[in-house]
């Protein structure tokens, strides 16, 4: 069983557009996040799978019915922070305020606890590892913000490739982006731009290798805007345009193929199945240190 995860944000929230679309102008942009997320819900419903939706607090504040619809269909609600700010650009105090604000909005919308967090653009890096201490203080049970690869925006390539405890005496489990090991390097196979830009065979091979050779699950991710080839085109760098717009028209078909090829559930289900006890754990009965 692998984890299907969705980072619920609109096309203009993406980090590549920082500065081009200022946050004070977000409310003036055409929003497409509800229709795209509802389309994903249809796809998942047809296949009978549950997923984890890391919802941006800004989105949940404006579209609480969307958050309730996600939860009503049996999916897990987790946090993507409030304002889609890169963690390493924040102070610890600002980060704490951001994740508190987002979780309050999400929990109010669904009247249920939120256990998980994923940083915008996987921005927990060597510069922002302090964020894990803040997440622990705030009572989160798992984080999915570290990608163990080399990348110009994110990544901790020496981090463990599979779920582990960042601290032996804390409840928090780190669930890193999925990779395969090839020689001294880790290569991403977990979704997003890698799913759109690289041939589908790469993703299929990588997840199969994790499942069948290593006996471990994959954590797959995508964004609602990635199944929306008709979204407005915003001007940015050549590299930014390539990363954001390439193969948008192919994503939905690839996603349907992926769902046929592999089994998926939520992050909570995956971590519980691995014996991490994210929900059941109490402070008086900590789980073993996994790394």
GIHUZI-V964697 format. One record per pair of residues at least 24 apart in sequence whose C-alpha atoms are under 7 Angstrom apart, sorted by the first residue. I is the first residue (numbers start at 0). J is the second residue. If there is no record, write none. Layout:
i->[I & I]
j->[J & J]
//
This chain:
i->[0 & 0 & 0 & 0 & 0 & 1 & 1 & 1 & 1 & 1 & 1 & 1 & 2 & 2 & 2 & 2 & 2 & 2 & 2 & 2 & 2 & 3 & 3 & 3 & 3 & 3 & 3 & 3 & 3 & 4 & 4 & 4 & 4 & 4 & 4 & 5 & 5 & 5 & 5 & 5 & 5 & 6 & 6 & 6 & 6 & 6 & 6 & 7 & 7 & 7 & 7 & 7 & 7 & 8 & 8 & 8 & 8 & 8 & 9 & 10 & 12 & 15 & 16 & 32 & 32 & 33 & 35 & 35 & 35 & 36 & 48 & 48 & 49 & 49 & 49 & 49 & 50 & 50 & 50 & 50 & 51 & 51 & 51 & 51 & 51 & 52 & 52 & 53 & 53 & 53 & 53 & 53 & 54 & 54 & 55 & 55 & 55 & 56 & 56 & 56 & 56 & 56 & 56 & 57 & 57 & 59 & 59 & 60 & 63 & 66 & 67 & 67 & 70 & 75 & 76 & 77 & 77 & 77 & 77 & 78 & 78 & 78 & 78 & 79 & 79 & 79 & 79 & 80 & 83 & 84 & 85 & 85 & 85 & 86 & 86 & 86 & 86 & 87 & 87 & 87 & 87 & 91 & 95 & 114 & 114 & 114 & 115 & 115 & 115 & 115 & 116 & 116 & 116 & 117 & 117 & 117 & 118 & 121 & 121 & 121 & 122 & 124 & 124 & 124 & 125 & 135 & 135 & 139 & 140 & 140 & 140 & 140 & 141 & 141 & 141 & 142 & 142 & 142 & 143 & 143 & 143 & 144 & 145 & 145 & 146 & 146 & 147 & 147 & 147 & 148 & 148 & 163 & 163 & 164 & 164 & 164 & 167 & 170 & 176 & 177 & 177 & 179 & 189 & 189 & 189 & 189 & 190 & 190 & 190 & 191 & 191 & 192 & 195 & 195 & 195 & 195 & 196 & 196 & 199 & 225 & 226 & 226]
j->[216 & 262 & 263 & 264 & 269 & 216 & 217 & 218 & 262 & 263 & 264 & 269 & 50 & 217 & 218 & 219 & 263 & 264 & 265 & 266 & 269 & 50 & 51 & 218 & 219 & 220 & 263 & 264 & 265 & 50 & 51 & 52 & 219 & 220 & 221 & 51 & 52 & 53 & 220 & 221 & 222 & 52 & 53 & 54 & 79 & 221 & 222 & 52 & 53 & 54 & 55 & 222 & 223 & 32 & 54 & 55 & 58 & 222 & 224 & 224 & 83 & 239 & 235 & 223 & 224 & 65 & 223 & 224 & 227 & 223 & 263 & 264 & 73 & 74 & 264 & 265 & 74 & 75 & 264 & 265 & 75 & 76 & 77 & 265 & 266 & 76 & 77 & 77 & 78 & 79 & 116 & 117 & 78 & 79 & 79 & 80 & 81 & 80 & 81 & 82 & 101 & 104 & 105 & 81 & 82 & 104 & 105 & 104 & 108 & 108 & 108 & 109 & 109 & 265 & 113 & 113 & 114 & 115 & 116 & 102 & 115 & 116 & 117 & 116 & 117 & 118 & 119 & 118 & 119 & 119 & 119 & 120 & 122 & 118 & 122 & 123 & 127 & 122 & 123 & 126 & 127 & 130 & 133 & 139 & 140 & 141 & 139 & 140 & 141 & 142 & 141 & 142 & 143 & 142 & 143 & 144 & 144 & 145 & 146 & 153 & 153 & 153 & 154 & 155 & 155 & 169 & 171 & 171 & 170 & 171 & 172 & 277 & 171 & 172 & 173 & 172 & 173 & 174 & 173 & 174 & 175 & 175 & 175 & 176 & 175 & 176 & 175 & 176 & 185 & 185 & 186 & 289 & 290 & 288 & 289 & 290 & 288 & 285 & 218 & 217 & 218 & 205 & 217 & 218 & 219 & 220 & 219 & 220 & 221 & 220 & 221 & 242 & 245 & 246 & 247 & 250 & 245 & 246 & 253 & 250 & 250 & 251]
//
